[in-house]
Amino acid sequence: MSGMTEAGAAPDSVTLKQASLYWLKLGCISFGGPAGQIAIMHHDLVEQKRWISESRFLHALNYCMMLPGPEAQQLATYIGWLMHRTVGGLVAGILFFLPSFFMLCGLAWVYMAYGSLPAVAAVFHGIKPAVVAIVLFAAYRMASKTLKNPLLWAIAILAFIAVFIFKLPFPWLVLAAGLTGLAGGQYAPAYFQTAGIHGVQQPGHGKALIDDSTPTPAHARFSWQRLRRVLFCGIALWLLVMLALIAAYGWHGAYTQMSWFFTKAALLTFGGAYAVLPYVYQGAVEQYHWLSPGQMIDALALGETTPGPLIMVVTFVAYVGGWHAEVLGSAHAAWSGLVAATLVTFFTFLPSLVFIFLGGPFIETTHGNLRLTAPLSAIAAAVVGVIFSLALFFAWHIYWPQGLAYAVDWFSVVLSLLALLAVLKYQVNVALVIVASGLAGALAPWIFT
């Protein structure tokens, strides 16, 4: 069978159909956030199937980690493109998030249609405290990898103050941190040196289909003509859909504003989905009022329990926003939500795909390490502070659901502490923690009455 190899022998060629089946499978099982998703791909594609060598895999990963957007999805797109041209990249990139899209739309419909039922509300009452713990854990995990010296700690603290106290917009923080890193990389480079984030370094798996010495295929060779063509197609596709929305609903229409806002969010997703969630929170909850703070927390919880990149939270956010906006009429709220979710997912992932097709040929011209780490190190440090601020935003609304003047919800506080203990000390899977917390919320009315 194609793809099965003897030890040390290069695998047979892989057809687009075989690759597509794998990308679909990956989209259905890719739990665990970017680190888990990259680990799955490394195990499957480097160690088991040997479709790509260790160094080529890491080289592609280095590029994807420099880009805004979900790096695991971009890595799948890159490998799919390298193996089967543009169609292979599109198939890999789209199948990576498509199962999650359908799951989240289904869950969003159930949530909006039946979320007010006491039993469903009780489940989410248990899930919300777990989200606080998970966001805190994400901040701790990122801090332990990025805050290696006092200067990076100072950047993180200043970012926290800027967001939590002064409510500064997230794009300005990214810009300020990037400029700080750019200057620091020149005048104090020792403070901005970083190690690999995902720790994928296990050489010696035998020859691969795309090996270290495999020549760059013709379609992956850099040319200015190809770059201009890809850039034109990406911008034209974005403009075509955006202009259609403006013509149909006007610039201030809900669909148009969602598409524009999440385009900006897609270009700010440095450091993973948690980094851009405060920006999404500022826009979707505080500025546009597409959903409530509680619904934003529920969106994150459901995003954590479904496969695919965590940035798929925006699909749920858009569905809820579209449902509330009733763009297609009050009798078709579900369809309004589905259209909003589809549009936002499109505008979220279009930049990721374009970045791969734009930069891939250039990256293939050099198999050395990319050295733009200083600005990214500063941005990553700022992101830590932003994520901590997000955790406090969530805790505020969960522990004091009626405001600080009212009593604390001690059930939520205790459940958060238990969830944090589970993920931090015992390394329990995040999805299991959310399920267990939801079960605790469902049982609480029976136990405490």
C-alpha positions in Angstrom: 0.0 0.0 0.0 1.2 3.5 -0.8 2.7 5.3 2.2 3.8 2.0 3.9 7.6 1.8 4.0 10.4 -0.3 5.2 12.8 1.0 7.9 15.1 3.6 6.4 13.4 3.6 3.0 11.7 6.6 1.6 7.9 6.3 1.4 6.0 5.9 -1.8 4.3 9.0 -3.3 1.1 10.0 -1.7 -1.9 10.9 -3.7 -4.1 14.0 -3.1 -6.9 11.6 -2.0 -4.8 9.9 0.6 -3.5 13.2 1.9 -7.1 14.6 2.0 -8.3 11.7 4.1 -5.5 12.3 6.5 -6.2 16.1 6.8 -9.9 15.3 7.4 -9.0 12.9 10.1 -6.6 15.4 11.7 -9.4 18.0 11.7 -11.6 15.6 13.6 -9.0 14.7 16.3 -6.9 17.8 16.6 -7.6 18.6 20.3 -5.0 20.0 22.7 -4.4 23.5 21.3 -1.5 24.3 18.9 1.1 22.4 20.9 -1.0 19.3 20.9 -2.0 19.7 17.2 1.6 20.2 16.1 2.7 17.2 18.2 0.1 15.1 16.4 1.3 16.2 13.0 4.9 15.6 14.0 4.2 12.1 15.2 2.1 11.3 12.1 4.0 13.0 9.3 7.6 13.0 10.5 7.8 9.8 12.6 5.2 7.5 11.2 4.3 8.3 7.6 7.6 10.1 6.9 5.9 12.5 4.4 8.4 15.3 5.5 11.7 15.3 7.2 12.4 16.7 10.7 14.3 19.8 9.5 11.8 20.6 6.7 9.0 20.3 9.2 10.7 22.6 11.8 11.6 25.0 9.0 8.0 25.3 8.0 6.9 25.6 11.7 9.4 28.5 12.3 7.8 30.4 9.5 4.2 29.7 10.7 5.0 30.8 14.2 6.1 34.2 12.9 2.7 34.7 11.2 -0.5 36.0 12.6 -3.1 33.3 12.7 -3.3 29.7 14.0 0.2 28.2 13.4 -1.0 24.6 13.5 -3.5 25.2 10.7 -1.0 27.2 8.8 1.6 24.3 9.2 -0.9 21.8 7.7 -1.6 24.2 4.9 2.1 24.6 4.2 2.8 20.8 4.1 -0.3 20.2 2.0 0.9 22.9 -0.5 4.4 21.5 -0.6 3.1 18.1 -1.4 0.2 18.8 -3.8 0.4 22.4 -4.9 -2.2 25.1 -4.1 -5.1 22.7 -4.1 -3.3 20.5 -1.6 -2.7 23.5 0.6 -6.4 24.6 0.4 -7.6 21.1 1.2 -5.3 20.7 4.2 -6.0 24.2 5.5 -9.8 24.0 5.1 -10.2 20.5 6.4 -8.2 21.4 9.5 -11.0 23.6 10.7 -14.1 22.5 8.8 -15.2 19.7 11.3 -14.9 22.2 14.1 -17.0 24.7 12.1 -19.9 22.3 11.8 -19.6 21.2 15.4 -19.6 24.8 16.8 -22.5 25.9 14.6 -24.5 22.9 15.9 -23.6 23.7 19.5 -24.3 27.4 19.0 -27.8 26.5 17.7 -28.5 24.3 20.7 -27.1 27.0 23.0 -29.3 29.7 21.6 -32.4 27.6 21.2 -32.3 25.8 24.5 -29.7 27.6 26.6 -32.3 29.3 28.8 -33.6 25.9 30.1 -32.7 25.4 33.7 -30.8 22.2 33.1 -28.7 23.7 30.3 -28.1 26.9 32.3 -26.9 24.7 35.2 -24.3 23.0 33.0 -22.9 26.3 31.8 -22.9 27.6 35.4 -20.4 24.8 36.1 -18.4 25.3 32.9 -17.8 29.0 33.3 -15.5 28.7 36.4 -13.4 26.1 34.6 -12.8 28.6 31.8 -11.2 31.0 34.3 -8.8 28.2 35.4 -8.0 27.3 31.8 -7.2 30.9 30.8 -5.0 31.3 33.9 -3.3 28.0 33.1 -2.7 29.2 29.5 -1.1 32.4 30.8 1.1 30.5 33.3 2.2 28.1 30.6 3.1 30.9 28.2 4.8 32.9 30.9 7.0 30.0 31.9 8.2 29.7 28.3 8.6 33.4 27.4 9.3 35.5 30.5 13.0 34.6 30.9 14.3 37.9 32.3 13.2 41.1 34.1 12.8 43.1 30.9 10.3 40.6 29.5 8.5 40.5 32.8 8.3 44.3 32.7 6.7 44.2 29.3 4.1 41.7 30.4 3.2 43.8 33.5 2.9 47.0 31.5 0.7 45.2 29.0 -1.5 44.0 31.8 -1.9 47.5 33.2 -2.5 49.0 29.8 -5.4 46.6 29.0 -7.0 46.0 32.4 -6.7 49.5 33.9 -6.4 51.9 30.9 -8.4 49.8 28.4 -6.0 50.4 25.6 -6.8 48.6 22.3 -4.9 45.4 21.7 -3.5 46.4 18.2 -1.6 49.3 19.9 -0.1 46.9 22.4 1.1 44.6 19.6 2.6 47.5 17.8 4.3 48.9 20.9 5.7 45.5 21.9 6.9 44.8 18.4 8.8 48.1 18.2 10.2 47.5 21.7 11.5 44.1 20.6 12.8 45.5 17.3 14.9 48.1 19.3 15.8 45.5 21.9 17.0 43.0 19.4 19.5 45.6 18.2 20.7 47.1 21.5 20.1 44.4 24.0 19.8 41.1 22.0 20.5 38.9 25.0 17.2 39.8 26.6 15.2 38.7 23.6 16.7 35.3 22.8 14.1 32.5 22.9 14.1 28.7 22.7 11.7 26.6 20.6 8.2 26.8 21.9 6.9 23.4 21.0 10.0 21.3 21.8 9.7 19.2 18.7 13.2 17.9 18.2 13.6 14.2 17.6 15.8 13.6 14.5 16.6 10.3 13.0 13.3 8.9 11.6 14.6 7.6 8.3 14.3 9.0 4.8 11.2 11.1 4.1 9.2 11.7 1.0 10.2 15.4 1.3 13.7 14.9 2.7 16.4 17.4 3.6 18.0 16.8 0.2 14.8 16.7 -1.8 14.8 19.5 -4.4 12.2 22.2 -4.1 9.3 21.3 -6.4 8.7 23.6 -9.4 5.4 25.0 -7.9 7.2 26.0 -4.7 10.0 28.0 -6.3 9.9 31.7 -5.7 9.0 34.1 -8.4 7.8 37.7 -8.3 5.1 36.9 -10.9 3.7 34.2 -8.7 3.8 36.4 -5.6 1.9 39.2 -7.4 -0.7 36.7 -8.6 -1.3 35.2 -5.2 -1.5 38.7 -3.6 -3.9 39.9 -6.3 -6.2 36.8 -5.8 -6.2 37.1 -2.1 -7.1 40.8 -2.1 -9.6 40.4 -4.9 -11.4 37.6 -3.1 -11.6 39.6 0.1 -12.8 42.7 -1.8 -15.4 40.7 -3.7 -17.1 39.4 -0.6 -16.8 42.6 1.3 -18.2 44.8 -1.5 -21.1 42.3 -1.9 -21.9 42.7 1.8 -21.7 46.5 1.6 -24.0 46.5 -1.4 -26.5 44.2 0.3 -26.4 45.5 3.9 -24.5 48.8 3.9 -21.2 49.5 5.7 -22.9 49.6 9.1 -24.8 46.4 8.6 -24.1 43.6 11.1 -22.6 41.2 8.6 -20.3 43.9 7.1 -19.1 45.1 10.5 -18.5 41.5 11.7 -16.5 40.7 8.5 -14.4 43.9 8.9 -13.8 43.4 12.6 -12.7 39.8 12.3 -10.5 40.6 9.4 -8.6 42.9 11.7 -8.6 40.2 14.5 -7.2 37.7 12.1 -4.2 40.0 11.4 -3.5 40.3 15.1 -3.4 36.7 16.2 0.2 36.6 17.2 0.9 34.2 20.0 -2.2 32.0 19.5 -5.9 32.5 20.0 -5.6 33.5 23.6 -3.7 36.5 22.6 -6.4 37.9 20.4 -9.4 37.0 22.6 -9.1 40.2 24.7 -9.4 42.1 21.4 -12.4 40.0 20.4 -13.9 40.6 23.8 -13.4 44.4 23.5 -15.0 44.5 20.1 -17.7 41.8 20.2 -18.9 42.4 23.8 -18.0 46.0 24.8 -18.1 47.9 21.5 -20.6 46.1 19.2 -22.6 44.2 21.9 -23.0 41.2 19.7 -23.0 39.0 22.8 -22.8 39.2 26.6 -19.7 38.6 28.7 -21.3 35.3 29.9 -21.8 34.2 26.3 -18.2 35.0 25.5 -17.1 32.8 28.3 -19.4 30.0 27.1 -17.9 30.5 23.6 -14.4 29.9 24.9 -15.5 26.8 26.8 -17.1 25.2 23.8 -14.1 26.1 21.7 -11.9 24.3 24.1 -14.0 21.1 23.9 -14.1 20.9 20.1 -11.2 19.9 17.7 -9.5 22.4 15.5 -7.8 25.7 16.3 -9.0 27.6 19.3 -9.5 30.7 17.1 -12.7 28.9 16.0 -14.2 30.5 19.1 -15.0 33.4 16.6 -17.4 31.0 14.8 -19.5 30.7 17.9 -19.2 34.4 18.7 -20.4 35.2 15.1 -23.3 32.7 15.3 -24.6 34.3 18.5 -24.1 37.8 17.1 -25.9 36.9 13.9 -28.8 35.3 15.9 -29.2 38.5 18.0 -29.0 40.8 14.9 -31.7 38.9 13.1 -30.4 40.1 9.8 -32.6 37.7 7.8 -35.7 38.4 10.0 -36.9 37.3 13.4 -38.3 34.1 12.0 -34.9 33.1 10.7 -32.6 33.8 13.6 -30.8 30.4 13.2 -30.1 31.1 9.5 -28.9 34.6 10.4 -26.5 33.1 12.9 -25.2 30.5 10.4 -24.5 33.1 7.7 -22.7 35.3 10.2 -20.6 32.3 11.4 -19.7 31.3 7.8 -18.7 34.9 6.9 -16.6 35.4 10.0 -14.9 32.0 9.5 -14.1 32.9 5.9 -12.6 36.3 6.9 -10.6 34.8 9.8 -8.9 32.1 7.8 -8.4 33.8 4.4 -5.3 35.7 5.6 -3.8 32.5 7.0 -4.1 30.8 3.7 -2.8 33.8 1.7 0.2 34.2 4.0 1.3 30.6 3.3 0.9 30.8 -0.4 2.7 34.2 -0.5 5.6 33.3 1.7 6.0 29.6 1.2 8.1 29.8 -2.0 10.4 32.3 -0.3 10.8 30.1 2.7 11.7 27.2 0.5 14.6 29.1 -1.0 16.4 28.9 2.4 16.4 26.1 4.8 18.1 28.0 7.6 16.6 29.4 10.7 14.6 32.6 10.6 16.0 35.3 12.9 13.1 37.7 13.5 12.7 36.5 17.1 13.2 39.7 19.1 9.9 41.5 18.1 8.1 38.2 18.5 9.6 37.7 22.0 8.4 41.1 23.1 5.0 40.5 21.6 4.8 37.1 23.4 5.7 38.8 26.7 3.0 41.4 26.2 0.5 38.7 25.3 1.1 37.0 28.7 -0.1 40.2 30.5 -3.0 40.5 28.1 -4.1 36.9 28.8 -3.9 37.5 32.6 -6.2 40.5 32.1 -8.6 38.3 30.2 -8.7 35.8 33.1 -9.6 38.7 35.5 -12.3 40.0 33.1 -13.9 36.5 33.1 -13.5 36.0 36.9 -15.1 39.4 37.6 -18.2 38.4 35.7 -18.4 34.8 37.0 -17.6 35.3 40.7 -19.7 38.5 41.0 -22.4 37.9 38.4 -24.6 40.8 39.8 -21.7 43.2 40.4 -19.1 43.7 43.1 -21.7 45.1 45.5 -23.4 41.7 45.7 -22.4 38.4 47.2 -19.6 36.2 45.8 -20.6 33.0 44.0 -18.5 30.7 46.2 -19.5 27.6 44.1 -17.8 29.2 41.1 -14.7 30.2 43.1 -14.2 26.7 44.5 -14.8 25.0 41.1 -12.2 27.3 39.5 -9.7 26.4 42.1 -10.3 22.7 41.6 -10.1 23.1 37.8 -6.9 25.0 38.1 -5.4 22.3 40.4 -6.5 19.6 37.9 -4.8 21.2 34.9 -1.8 22.7 36.7 -0.7 19.9 39.1 -2.3 16.8 37.7 -2.2 17.8 34.0 -5.7 16.7 33.3 -6.9 17.2 29.7 -8.7 20.5 29.3 -11.7 19.0 27.6 -12.2 16.6 30.4 -12.0 19.4 33.0 -14.7 21.3 31.2 -16.9 18.2 30.9 -16.4 17.4 34.6 -17.2 21.0 35.6 -20.3 21.0 33.4 -21.4 17.8 35.2 -20.7 19.5 38.6 -22.9 22.4 37.6 -25.7 20.1 36.5 -25.6 18.2 39.8 -25.2 21.3 42.0 -28.9 22.2 42.2 -29.7 18.7 43.3 -26.9 18.6 45.9 -27.4 22.0 47.5 -31.2 22.0 47.7 
